[in-house]
């Protein structure tokens, strides 16, 4: 849970920046943002996790990350940000262009129009896909067991190995289902509340 919440919060901040850079008319912003999104969406999270923890220190020894949690946090945050950037970009671009034109005609700058007119309207459209991404991350955190970070999956593996029984995976599965169900209910209520104003 700690890894999921911290990495998603960090990814939201980075994703907003990437989304705005992606739709910018300045190629110095849009091209690097597009390349970043392509790289992190186009390569597996598992490989990115391996690279951050094992590969990066071999290339740049100064970037040796001794904390397994920190390595997982960095890999997840960078990966999730790419997906959230596309979600945010799509939500912003789904707002009618007339909204921007109306804001500009009132004397607002481009930045003011985005901040005060367009982005507030796009929040409601972001909620369902962002909530889905959160649930995906919650389940994907099981990947951190490959770098021996102690989580639910890693503990389950250890118990299964000691007991020589795969039945221990059943309670683990149930815990993931319960967590997913709880957040699904919360997100459904959140979506319903905001959709009242659509």
PADRENGU-964444 format. One line per field, with one value per residue: residue number from 0; residue in three letters; x, y, z of N, C-alpha, C in turn. Coordinates in steps of 0.02 Angstrom, whole numbers, plus 50000, padded with zeros to 5 digits. Example, Ala and Ser with C-alpha at 12.3 -4.5 7.8 and 13.67 -1.06 7.14 Angstrom:
<recs>
resi = 0 / 1
resn = ALA / SER
nX = 50660 / 50642
nY = 49716 / 49888
nZ = 50390 / 50354
caX = 50615 / 50684
caY = 49775 / 49947
caZ = 50390 / 50357
cX = 50660 / 50645
cY = 49835 / 50002
cZ = 50390 / 50394
</recs>
This chain:
<recs>
resi = 0 / 1 / 2 / 3 / 4 / 5 / 6 / 7 / 8 / 9 / 10 / 11 / 12 / 13 / 14 / 15 / 16 / 17 / 18 / 19 / 20 / 21 / 22 / 23 / 24 / 25 / 26 / 27 / 28 / 29 / 30 / 31 / 32 / 33 / 34 / 35 / 36 / 37 / 38 / 39 / 40 / 41 / 42 / 43 / 44 / 45 / 46 / 47 / 48 / 49 / 50 / 51 / 52 / 53 / 54 / 55 / 56 / 57 / 58 / 59 / 60 / 61 / 62 / 63 / 64 / 65 / 66 / 67 / 68 / 69 / 70 / 71 / 72 / 73 / 74 / 75 / 76 / 77 / 78 / 79 / 80 / 81 / 82 / 83 / 84 / 85 / 86 / 87 / 88 / 89 / 90 / 91 / 92 / 93 / 94 / 95 / 96 / 97 / 98 / 99 / 100 / 101 / 102 / 103 / 104 / 105 / 106 / 107 / 108 / 109 / 110 / 111 / 112 / 113 / 114 / 115 / 116 / 117 / 118 / 119 / 120 / 121 / 122 / 123 / 124 / 125 / 126 / 127 / 128 / 129 / 130 / 131 / 132 / 133 / 134 / 135 / 136 / 137 / 138 / 139 / 140 / 141 / 142 / 143 / 144 / 145 / 146 / 147 / 148 / 149 / 150 / 151 / 152 / 153 / 154 / 155 / 156 / 157 / 158 / 159 / 160 / 161 / 162 / 163 / 164 / 165 / 166 / 167 / 168 / 169 / 170 / 171 / 172 / 173 / 174 / 175 / 176 / 177 / 178 / 179 / 180 / 181 / 182 / 183 / 184 / 185 / 186 / 187 / 188 / 189 / 190 / 191 / 192 / 193 / 194 / 195 / 196 / 197
resn = UNK / UNK / UNK / UNK / UNK / UNK / UNK / UNK / UNK / UNK / UNK / UNK / UNK / UNK / UNK / UNK / UNK / UNK / UNK / UNK / UNK / UNK / UNK / UNK / UNK / UNK / UNK / UNK / UNK / UNK / UNK / UNK / UNK / UNK / UNK / UNK / UNK / UNK / UNK / UNK / UNK / UNK / UNK / UNK / UNK / UNK / UNK / UNK / UNK / UNK / UNK / UNK / UNK / UNK / UNK / UNK / UNK / UNK / UNK / UNK / UNK / UNK / UNK / UNK / UNK / UNK / UNK / UNK / UNK / UNK / UNK / UNK / UNK / UNK / UNK / UNK / UNK / UNK / UNK / UNK / UNK / UNK / UNK / UNK / UNK / UNK / UNK / UNK / UNK / UNK / UNK / UNK / UNK / UNK / UNK / UNK / UNK / UNK / UNK / UNK / UNK / UNK / UNK / UNK / UNK / UNK / UNK / UNK / UNK / UNK / UNK / UNK / UNK / UNK / UNK / UNK / UNK / UNK / UNK / UNK / UNK / UNK / UNK / UNK / UNK / UNK / UNK / UNK / UNK / UNK / UNK / UNK / UNK / UNK / UNK / UNK / UNK / UNK / UNK / UNK / UNK / UNK / UNK / UNK / UNK / UNK / UNK / UNK / UNK / UNK / UNK / UNK / UNK / UNK / UNK / UNK / UNK / UNK / UNK / UNK / UNK / UNK / UNK / UNK / UNK / UNK / UNK / UNK / UNK / UNK / UNK / UNK / UNK / UNK / UNK / UNK / UNK / UNK / UNK / UNK / UNK / UNK / UNK / UNK / UNK / UNK / UNK / UNK / UNK / UNK / UNK / UNK / UNK / UNK / UNK / UNK / UNK / UNK
nX = 50041 / 50097 / 50196 / 50116 / 50032 / 50126 / 50202 / 50105 / 50056 / 50172 / 50188 / 50074 / 50101 / 50217 / 50161 / 50067 / 50151 / 50218 / 50110 / 50067 / 50184 / 50186 / 50077 / 50117 / 50165 / 50295 / 50435 / 50547 / 50497 / 50389 / 50443 / 50544 / 50456 / 50366 / 50453 / 50493 / 50370 / 50343 / 50451 / 50435 / 50306 / 50320 / 50407 / 50427 / 50370 / 50430 / 50560 / 50607 / 50610 / 50706 / 50814 / 50831 / 50866 / 50968 / 51039 / 51068 / 51166 / 51278 / 51307 / 51316 / 51402 / 51387 / 51252 / 51204 / 51078 / 51040 / 50929 / 50793 / 50658 / 50661 / 50714 / 50611 / 50509 / 50556 / 50561 / 50425 / 50360 / 50413 / 50368 / 50226 / 50197 / 50210 / 50098 / 49994 / 50016 / 49970 / 49836 / 49797 / 49828 / 49737 / 49617 / 49624 / 49628 / 49504 / 49415 / 49310 / 49369 / 49320 / 49311 / 49439 / 49458 / 49359 / 49407 / 49526 / 49476 / 49426 / 49535 / 49625 / 49782 / 49870 / 49918 / 49841 / 49713 / 49724 / 49747 / 49638 / 49521 / 49518 / 49588 / 49521 / 49396 / 49428 / 49457 / 49352 / 49341 / 49459 / 49453 / 49395 / 49493 / 49613 / 49587 / 49575 / 49707 / 49770 / 49723 / 49782 / 49916 / 49919 / 49904 / 50015 / 50120 / 50160 / 50265 / 50382 / 50437 / 50534 / 50652 / 50676 / 50609 / 50519 / 50358 / 50182 / 50176 / 50308 / 50321 / 50225 / 50283 / 50395 / 50334 / 50266 / 50374 / 50436 / 50334 / 50312 / 50200 / 50076 / 49957 / 49956 / 49951 / 49820 / 49757 / 49834 / 49794 / 49662 / 49678 / 49728 / 49615 / 49520 / 49576 / 49574 / 49436 / 49390 / 49448 / 49391 / 49256 / 49266 / 49317 / 49214 / 49111 / 49168 / 49179 / 49043 / 48999 / 49066 / 49019 / 48893 / 48896 / 48926
nY = 49940 / 50061 / 50080 / 50086 / 50201 / 50307 / 50304 / 50325 / 50454 / 50531 / 50504 / 50565 / 50702 / 50712 / 50663 / 50761 / 50867 / 50805 / 50782 / 50912 / 50957 / 50871 / 50911 / 51034 / 51164 / 51188 / 51112 / 51077 / 51041 / 50953 / 50845 / 50776 / 50737 / 50654 / 50553 / 50503 / 50453 / 50356 / 50267 / 50220 / 50168 / 50075 / 49976 / 49834 / 49843 / 49759 / 49738 / 49868 / 49885 / 49790 / 49850 / 49976 / 49935 / 49836 / 49856 / 49995 / 50037 / 49971 / 50040 / 50174 / 50192 / 50280 / 50293 / 50190 / 50106 / 50067 / 50042 / 49938 / 49969 / 50103 / 50090 / 50019 / 50113 / 50220 / 50158 / 50121 / 50246 / 50318 / 50238 / 50235 / 50371 / 50393 / 50327 / 50396 / 50523 / 50512 / 50487 / 50606 / 50698 / 50658 / 50685 / 50825 / 50866 / 50826 / 50920 / 51045 / 51151 / 51276 / 51322 / 51360 / 51462 / 51550 / 51588 / 51650 / 51757 / 51832 / 51889 / 51812 / 51730 / 51596 / 51503 / 51538 / 51508 / 51369 / 51331 / 51386 / 51363 / 51252 / 51136 / 51117 / 51073 / 50954 / 50865 / 50779 / 50690 / 50624 / 50544 / 50404 / 50328 / 50355 / 50299 / 50166 / 50144 / 50156 / 50041 / 49944 / 49967 / 49934 / 49796 / 49766 / 49789 / 49671 / 49629 / 49673 / 49577 / 49513 / 49579 / 49546 / 49624 / 49641 / 49601 / 49565 / 49462 / 49414 / 49369 / 49269 / 49180 / 49140 / 49075 / 48974 / 48905 / 48859 / 48782 / 48695 / 48695 / 48748 / 48800 / 48910 / 49019 / 49048 / 49122 / 49238 / 49279 / 49307 / 49418 / 49516 / 49526 / 49575 / 49701 / 49761 / 49762 / 49848 / 49972 / 49985 / 50006 / 50128 / 50211 / 50202 / 50268 / 50393 / 50427 / 50429 / 50535 / 50647 / 50640 / 50689 / 50822 / 50833
nZ = 50000 / 50040 / 49944 / 49828 / 49849 / 49870 / 49751 / 49653 / 49687 / 49665 / 49530 / 49476 / 49489 / 49407 / 49291 / 49254 / 49218 / 49109 / 49023 / 48991 / 48931 / 48824 / 48744 / 48711 / 48597 / 48580 / 48520 / 48595 / 48715 / 48688 / 48610 / 48692 / 48796 / 48728 / 48688 / 48813 / 48862 / 48765 / 48785 / 48921 / 48917 / 48820 / 48861 / 48971 / 49141 / 49233 / 49180 / 49187 / 49324 / 49360 / 49294 / 49359 / 49488 / 49474 / 49350 / 49327 / 49427 / 49376 / 49261 / 49300 / 49435 / 49543 / 49558 / 49632 / 49712 / 49868 / 49944 / 49930 / 49927 / 49887 / 49758 / 49696 / 49712 / 49631 / 49503 / 49485 / 49496 / 49385 / 49281 / 49296 / 49281 / 49144 / 49091 / 49157 / 49106 / 48975 / 49000 / 49064 / 48963 / 48863 / 48928 / 48944 / 48810 / 48771 / 48808 / 48744 / 48615 / 48609 / 48738 / 48775 / 48680 / 48721 / 48846 / 48809 / 48737 / 48837 / 48889 / 48957 / 48981 / 48893 / 48987 / 49100 / 49052 / 49037 / 49171 / 49242 / 49169 / 49072 / 49130 / 49260 / 49214 / 49156 / 49257 / 49302 / 49197 / 49205 / 49317 / 49311 / 49226 / 49297 / 49421 / 49383 / 49344 / 49467 / 49531 / 49449 / 49477 / 49612 / 49604 / 49526 / 49610 / 49660 / 49586 / 49643 / 49719 / 49649 / 49668 / 49793 / 49886 / 50032 / 50025 / 50008 / 49910 / 49910 / 50042 / 50039 / 49948 / 50023 / 50133 / 50065 / 50014 / 50132 / 50189 / 50089 / 50009 / 49896 / 49931 / 50012 / 49933 / 49911 / 50022 / 50002 / 49875 / 49907 / 49992 / 49903 / 49820 / 49911 / 49946 / 49819 / 49795 / 49897 / 49860 / 49735 / 49765 / 49834 / 49731 / 49637 / 49702 / 49713 / 49578 / 49543 / 49621 / 49564 / 49434 / 49439 / 49413 / 49282
caX = 50000 / 50141 / 50227 / 50064 / 50010 / 50180 / 50222 / 50050 / 50056 / 50229 / 50175 / 50024 / 50137 / 50259 / 50116 / 50038 / 50204 / 50229 / 50052 / 50070 / 50240 / 50168 / 50032 / 50148 / 50187 / 50367 / 50465 / 50595 / 50458 / 50347 / 50480 / 50569 / 50399 / 50342 / 50503 / 50488 / 50308 / 50352 / 50498 / 50408 / 50247 / 50338 / 50449 / 50394 / 50386 / 50476 / 50627 / 50625 / 50626 / 50772 / 50865 / 50843 / 50899 / 51029 / 51076 / 51091 / 51230 / 51333 / 51323 / 51337 / 51410 / 51364 / 51180 / 51188 / 51023 / 51043 / 50861 / 50749 / 50596 / 50675 / 50721 / 50543 / 50472 / 50579 / 50539 / 50352 / 50341 / 50430 / 50324 / 50156 / 50193 / 50200 / 50027 / 49952 / 50025 / 49924 / 49768 / 49787 / 49828 / 49674 / 49563 / 49630 / 49611 / 49433 / 49377 / 49296 / 49417 / 49285 / 49325 / 49503 / 49446 / 49319 / 49452 / 49574 / 49438 / 49416 / 49599 / 49668 / 49839 / 49863 / 49928 / 49782 / 49657 / 49734 / 49742 / 49574 / 49463 / 49521 / 49607 / 49468 / 49342 / 49453 / 49464 / 49300 / 49354 / 49519 / 49443 / 49391 / 49555 / 49664 / 49569 / 49594 / 49780 / 49787 / 49710 / 49833 / 49979 / 49910 / 49918 / 50082 / 50171 / 50184 / 50327 / 50441 / 50466 / 50592 / 50713 / 50675 / 50578 / 50468 / 50288 / 50135 / 50195 / 50372 / 50307 / 50189 / 50333 / 50435 / 50293 / 50253 / 50436 / 50446 / 50282 / 50310 / 50130 / 50054 / 49892 / 49964 / 49936 / 49748 / 49746 / 49867 / 49748 / 49603 / 49697 / 49729 / 49546 / 49487 / 49602 / 49548 / 49364 / 49381 / 49464 / 49342 / 49196 / 49283 / 49323 / 49148 / 49074 / 49200 / 49159 / 48973 / 48991 / 49088 / 48981 / 48830 / 48905 / 48946
caY = 50000 / 50120 / 50088 / 50106 / 50270 / 50356 / 50306 / 50356 / 50526 / 50559 / 50497 / 50614 / 50766 / 50706 / 50652 / 50826 / 50902 / 50771 / 50792 / 50981 / 50960 / 50831 / 50949 / 51099 / 51176 / 51195 / 51045 / 51062 / 51010 / 50898 / 50786 / 50735 / 50707 / 50599 / 50499 / 50474 / 50414 / 50298 / 50220 / 50187 / 50128 / 50023 / 49924 / 49804 / 49869 / 49711 / 49752 / 49933 / 49873 / 49757 / 49898 / 50026 / 49906 / 49798 / 49881 / 50065 / 50043 / 49946 / 50092 / 50233 / 50167 / 50330 / 50287 / 50127 / 50115 / 50011 / 50029 / 49904 / 50007 / 50163 / 50068 / 50003 / 50177 / 50256 / 50123 / 50126 / 50316 / 50336 / 50200 / 50258 / 50439 / 50390 / 50310 / 50451 / 50579 / 50502 / 50495 / 50678 / 50730 / 50642 / 50721 / 50896 / 50877 / 50810 / 50981 / 51082 / 51205 / 51339 / 51343 / 51396 / 51523 / 51596 / 51614 / 51697 / 51817 / 51871 / 51919 / 51766 / 51702 / 51524 / 51469 / 51551 / 51469 / 51298 / 51323 / 51408 / 51344 / 51186 / 51081 / 51100 / 51035 / 50887 / 50823 / 50727 / 50640 / 50586 / 50501 / 50331 / 50296 / 50361 / 50249 / 50101 / 50140 / 50144 / 49969 / 49906 / 49975 / 49895 / 49726 / 49760 / 49792 / 49602 / 49620 / 49692 / 49517 / 49490 / 49609 / 49524 / 49672 / 49605 / 49621 / 49509 / 49407 / 49387 / 49331 / 49209 / 49134 / 49113 / 49028 / 48917 / 48867 / 48826 / 48733 / 48650 / 48692 / 48806 / 48822 / 48974 / 49072 / 49062 / 49182 / 49295 / 49300 / 49337 / 49484 / 49560 / 49536 / 49618 / 49769 / 49787 / 49774 / 49907 / 50031 / 49990 / 50037 / 50199 / 50247 / 50205 / 50321 / 50456 / 50440 / 50446 / 50602 / 50698 / 50637 / 50726 / 50890 / 50829
caZ = 50000 / 50044 / 49878 / 49781 / 49862 / 49859 / 49681 / 49614 / 49700 / 49630 / 49458 / 49457 / 49480 / 49348 / 49234 / 49235 / 49183 / 49045 / 48980 / 48967 / 48884 / 48764 / 48702 / 48697 / 48528 / 48582 / 48510 / 48648 / 48769 / 48664 / 48586 / 48748 / 48832 / 48686 / 48692 / 48880 / 48865 / 48721 / 48817 / 48981 / 48900 / 48772 / 48891 / 49029 / 49208 / 49265 / 49155 / 49215 / 49395 / 49359 / 49272 / 49411 / 49547 / 49457 / 49292 / 49333 / 49463 / 49334 / 49211 / 49339 / 49504 / 49592 / 49565 / 49666 / 49759 / 49916 / 49970 / 49881 / 49923 / 49847 / 49688 / 49672 / 49709 / 49572 / 49442 / 49479 / 49484 / 49317 / 49236 / 49303 / 49255 / 49071 / 49079 / 49181 / 49060 / 48919 / 49026 / 49076 / 48897 / 48829 / 48963 / 48927 / 48739 / 48760 / 48822 / 48683 / 48602 / 48621 / 48807 / 48772 / 48641 / 48763 / 48897 / 48777 / 48718 / 48899 / 48907 / 48994 / 48945 / 48881 / 49051 / 49142 / 49024 / 49055 / 49243 / 49270 / 49128 / 49041 / 49176 / 49308 / 49181 / 49136 / 49317 / 49305 / 49146 / 49224 / 49375 / 49299 / 49206 / 49350 / 49471 / 49354 / 49346 / 49537 / 49544 / 49413 / 49515 / 49674 / 49588 / 49497 / 49662 / 49673 / 49548 / 49683 / 49750 / 49609 / 49696 / 49863 / 49932 / 50070 / 50016 / 50015 / 49866 / 49933 / 50103 / 50018 / 49919 / 50078 / 50171 / 50021 / 50011 / 50197 / 50201 / 50030 / 49988 / 49857 / 49956 / 50045 / 49885 / 49913 / 50064 / 49970 / 49822 / 49939 / 50017 / 49845 / 49799 / 49960 / 49937 / 49755 / 49803 / 49939 / 49821 / 49681 / 49794 / 49847 / 49668 / 49606 / 49737 / 49693 / 49508 / 49543 / 49650 / 49517 / 49373 / 49449 / 49388 / 49212
cX = 50043 / 50173 / 50176 / 50046 / 50065 / 50200 / 50168 / 50048 / 50113 / 50216 / 50122 / 50057 / 50179 / 50217 / 50085 / 50090 / 50216 / 50171 / 50052 / 50128 / 50223 / 50123 / 50058 / 50168 / 50262 / 50399 / 50517 / 50562 / 50422 / 50386 / 50510 / 50512 / 50371 / 50388 / 50500 / 50427 / 50314 / 50396 / 50466 / 50344 / 50264 / 50382 / 50416 / 50417 / 50436 / 50548 / 50651 / 50646 / 50694 / 50827 / 50882 / 50883 / 50966 / 51072 / 51106 / 51157 / 51290 / 51355 / 51350 / 51343 / 51385 / 51288 / 51159 / 51134 / 51021 / 50974 / 50818 / 50683 / 50605 / 50681 / 50653 / 50502 / 50491 / 50553 / 50464 / 50331 / 50354 / 50384 / 50253 / 50147 / 50180 / 50128 / 49981 / 49958 / 49978 / 49851 / 49751 / 49783 / 49761 / 49616 / 49564 / 49606 / 49537 / 49388 / 49370 / 49343 / 49386 / 49297 / 49389 / 49494 / 49408 / 49363 / 49500 / 49539 / 49424 / 49480 / 49644 / 49725 / 49827 / 49869 / 49869 / 49722 / 49663 / 49720 / 49672 / 49512 / 49465 / 49534 / 49553 / 49411 / 49363 / 49460 / 49416 / 49314 / 49416 / 49505 / 49439 / 49458 / 49611 / 49650 / 49587 / 49670 / 49803 / 49779 / 49762 / 49899 / 49976 / 49926 / 49989 / 50137 / 50197 / 50249 / 50389 / 50472 / 50527 / 50657 / 50716 / 50650 / 50520 / 50400 / 50245 / 50157 / 50260 / 50362 / 50271 / 50237 / 50374 / 50397 / 50280 / 50315 / 50449 / 50397 / 50277 / 50238 / 50111 / 49988 / 49895 / 49950 / 49861 / 49732 / 49776 / 49822 / 49688 / 49618 / 49698 / 49658 / 49509 / 49510 / 49575 / 49475 / 49351 / 49393 / 49416 / 49279 / 49208 / 49285 / 49257 / 49106 / 49102 / 49179 / 49086 / 48961 / 49010 / 49047 / 48915 / 48835 / 48924 / 48891
cY = 50063 / 50133 / 50113 / 50180 / 50320 / 50361 / 50338 / 50431 / 50561 / 50559 / 50547 / 50682 / 50765 / 50698 / 50716 / 50865 / 50871 / 50782 / 50862 / 50990 / 50926 / 50871 / 51019 / 51104 / 51185 / 51125 / 51026 / 51031 / 50947 / 50836 / 50745 / 50701 / 50648 / 50539 / 50464 / 50428 / 50350 / 50245 / 50183 / 50149 / 50069 / 49968 / 49898 / 49835 / 49824 / 49725 / 49819 / 49927 / 49840 / 49808 / 49948 / 49996 / 49872 / 49830 / 49950 / 50072 / 50017 / 49999 / 50154 / 50211 / 50215 / 50324 / 50220 / 50140 / 50055 / 49993 / 49997 / 49941 / 50069 / 50146 / 50054 / 50067 / 50216 / 50224 / 50129 / 50197 / 50336 / 50301 / 50226 / 50328 / 50440 / 50374 / 50366 / 50512 / 50573 / 50509 / 50568 / 50715 / 50720 / 50680 / 50795 / 50909 / 50860 / 50870 / 51022 / 51141 / 51274 / 51366 / 51384 / 51462 / 51574 / 51628 / 51665 / 51762 / 51862 / 51901 / 51875 / 51741 / 51627 / 51485 / 51477 / 51511 / 51395 / 51287 / 51336 / 51382 / 51271 / 51130 / 51066 / 51060 / 50964 / 50839 / 50764 / 50672 / 50598 / 50533 / 50426 / 50300 / 50300 / 50309 / 50179 / 50091 / 50126 / 50070 / 49925 / 49909 / 49934 / 49822 / 49717 / 49764 / 49722 / 49588 / 49634 / 49632 / 49492 / 49523 / 49596 / 49578 / 49637 / 49636 / 49559 / 49449 / 49374 / 49344 / 49265 / 49157 / 49100 / 49060 / 48965 / 48873 / 48827 / 48770 / 48681 / 48640 / 48756 / 48834 / 48890 / 49032 / 49091 / 49121 / 49245 / 49323 / 49335 / 49407 / 49535 / 49576 / 49583 / 49691 / 49800 / 49804 / 49837 / 49971 / 50040 / 50024 / 50112 / 50238 / 50253 / 50261 / 50390 / 50476 / 50462 / 50517 / 50656 / 50698 / 50674 / 50796 / 50891 / 50856
cZ = 50000 / 49976 / 49827 / 49788 / 49846 / 49786 / 49637 / 49625 / 49664 / 49554 / 49434 / 49443 / 49417 / 49285 / 49209 / 49194 / 49113 / 48997 / 48950 / 48918 / 48818 / 48717 / 48685 / 48623 / 48523 / 48575 / 48563 / 48709 / 48745 / 48643 / 48643 / 48787 / 48794 / 48690 / 48760 / 48885 / 48824 / 48755 / 48875 / 48968 / 48856 / 48799 / 48954 / 49096 / 49243 / 49245 / 49183 / 49288 / 49402 / 49344 / 49326 / 49469 / 49531 / 49403 / 49298 / 49371 / 49423 / 49283 / 49246 / 49412 / 49558 / 49605 / 49594 / 49719 / 49806 / 49943 / 49916 / 49872 / 49878 / 49773 / 49658 / 49664 / 49646 / 49508 / 49432 / 49463 / 49412 / 49267 / 49237 / 49273 / 49181 / 49054 / 49100 / 49135 / 49001 / 48940 / 49035 / 49009 / 48862 / 48861 / 48946 / 48855 / 48724 / 48774 / 48757 / 48675 / 48613 / 48691 / 48810 / 48735 / 48682 / 48816 / 48869 / 48758 / 48778 / 48925 / 48948 / 48951 / 48934 / 48946 / 49098 / 49118 / 49043 / 49129 / 49270 / 49232 / 49107 / 49091 / 49228 / 49277 / 49163 / 49195 / 49315 / 49255 / 49161 / 49276 / 49358 / 49277 / 49259 / 49405 / 49447 / 49357 / 49418 / 49553 / 49509 / 49451 / 49579 / 49661 / 49563 / 49550 / 49681 / 49636 / 49590 / 49718 / 49713 / 49632 / 49772 / 49911 / 49966 / 50060 / 50023 / 49973 / 49889 / 49996 / 50087 / 49989 / 49974 / 50118 / 50129 / 50016 / 50075 / 50210 / 50144 / 50007 / 49952 / 49882 / 49991 / 49998 / 49885 / 49959 / 50034 / 49915 / 49851 / 49964 / 49960 / 49821 / 49846 / 49952 / 49873 / 49761 / 49843 / 49898 / 49762 / 49706 / 49806 / 49783 / 49632 / 49637 / 49718 / 49623 / 49504 / 49569 / 49599 / 49452 / 49378 / 49419 / 49314 / 49167
</recs>
